Amino acid sequence: MSTPGTPPTRTVTTRRTALITGASSGFGSLFAERFAADGFDVVLVARSVERMETLADRIRSRNAVQVAVIGHDLAEPGATASLVAELAGRGLTVDALVNNAGFSTYGPFADTGEATTTEMLMVNVVAMTALARACLPGMLERRWGRVLLLGSVGSFSPAPMTAAYGATKAYVLSLGLALHDELKGSGVTVTTLCPGPTATGFQERADMHDSALVRSGLDSAETVVDKGYAAMKAGRPYLVTGTTSRLFAFGTRFLPRTTAAGIAGNAQRRVG
């Protein structure tokens, strides 16, 4: 109780901050809204500033949290170092990281442009790895942190017609599982979310609208994010979403790699 004539004592609370890459649409925007609803301040990172500003306004109108928007192209050399410098300049600390930025190409590997493949590797592998590496020391020092990496059902098998993309997602799962084991008991966890085909706009960018996999039906992005967020909070090592995708990911353990590649290739063939 405060004494007469003195202001009441204020309780100061510090909210945690979540950084989401690829935050302008799809999984990224949904994760940003999910974190904000859970009381996190959020940092949105993507190339499309206009779309992120619209998302930021929506988040602020619904939640009493801070939202920072950073326009950044993670495909550029040195992108992570400049992003980390900007975070430091703004006094932002990352307690939860969603490495969501990424994209795919669709079609024969030999027909894909070298520049496009290189850009995909920079975003899906190089920037993702560097950003996780940059954020983990602070989390470990504070003895609390959550990292969510976006893998794919393609993390579990070679993926003809999306060959380089599948290889990047195999890397993501391998890295995520290794870090999950390294960090046991530290208060920091790494979860790899491996969705099957999902309605996010991802397929349109990859021009996959006529693949058998997409034609077979897409999962709900909201459902995938809800399940992924719960898995991250629980500190699970990985999660595969979608019944068919879970069966495929489990089944690949017992199949020759060439057979698994053939199944994946048939699932991704072009249909009329």
C-alpha positions, 0 to 999 in steps of 0.5 A, a space after each residue: 500500500 502506498 502512503 498518502 501523497 506518493 504515487 502507487 508502486 508500479 509493477 514492471 513486467 518484461 515481455 518476451 520478443 519473437 522474431 519471425 522471418 518470412 513474416 509478410 504472408 503464409 505461415 510467417 504472418 500466422 505465427 506472428 499473430 499467434 505469438 502476439 496473442 500469447 503476449 509476445 512482442 514481435 519482430 517481422 522480417 521479410 522483403 515486403 514492408 507494405 504487407 508487414 505494415 498491414 499485418 503490424 497494424 492488425 496485430 496492434 489493434 488486437 493485442 497490447 504488444 509492440 511490433 517492429 517491422 524490418 524490411 530485409 532480403 535474406 538472399 543477399 550476402 551478409 544479410 544476417 549480419 546486417 539484420 543482427 546489427 539492426 536488431 542491436 541498434 533498435 535494442 531488440 532481444 530475441 527470445 523466440 525465433 521462427 526461421 520461416 523464410 524460404 521458397 522452392 522451385 518446381 521442375 527438373 533441376 537442370 532446367 532451373 536457373 543457377 541464380 534462382 537455385 543460389 538464392 534459394 540456398 542462401 535463404 533456406 540454408 545460409 541465412 537460416 543457419 546464421 540467424 539461429 547461430 546469432 540468436 542462440 548465445 543470448 538465449 543460452 545466457 538467459 536460460 530460456 529460448 525457443 527456436 522453430 525451424 521450417 522443414 518439410 515432409 520433403 525433409 525425409 526423402 529425396 524430392 525429384 522435381 524439387 530436388 534442391 529444395 528437398 535437399 535444403 529441407 533435409 539439412 534443416 531437419 538434420 540441423 534442428 535435431 542435432 541442436 535439440 540434442 545439444 541444448 538439452 537441459 539448457 532451457 532453450 529448445 529447437 523444434 523443426 516443423 515439417 508440414 505436408 502440402 499446405 495452403 499458404 501461397 507457397 505453391 504459387 511462387 514455385 509454380 506447383 499448381 499442376 503437380 499431383 501433390 498439390 492437386 491431391 489437396 492442401 492442409 489448412 495453414 492455420 491448423 499447421 501453425 497451431 500445431 507447430 506453435 504447440 510443439 515449439 512451446 512444449 520443446 518437441 524435437 520435430 513435428 510432421 503435420 498431415 496424416 498422409 505426410 506423417 505416414 510417408 515420413 514414418 515409412 521412409 525409415 523402412 524403404 530403400 532411398 531410391 524407392 522413397 525418391 521414386 514415390 516422392 517423384 511420382 507424387 510431384 509429377 505434373 498432371 494435366 
